[in-house]
């Protein structure tokens, strides 16, 4: 197994296997701003407004999520949740997620491609 970012791997695992729903400000405090931005950008997670129906397909775009992360307030109005297009799950694709968390370019590209395809199918 390659050396990987254990916290990034754990964040992905919490999102995909455990159904993590965290206030965005708390997620950034616990997991780190850059890790949270990365799981959003690469399709593992989305950001929604707190109080919105978590089962609908509305979430804020990645660029707005990054702005929200960069300008967090103590009483944040956003939550971080797993992406609705059923992201790659470490339980079933351990090697791929481990390589992704180790910053292997091929794994990063594969994750991005798979999530992009899944998102496109969902948004048709």
Beta strands, then each sheet from edge to edge (+ up, - down):
strand 1: 21-23
strand 2: 45-49
strand 3: 78-82
sheet 1: 1+ 3- 2+
end
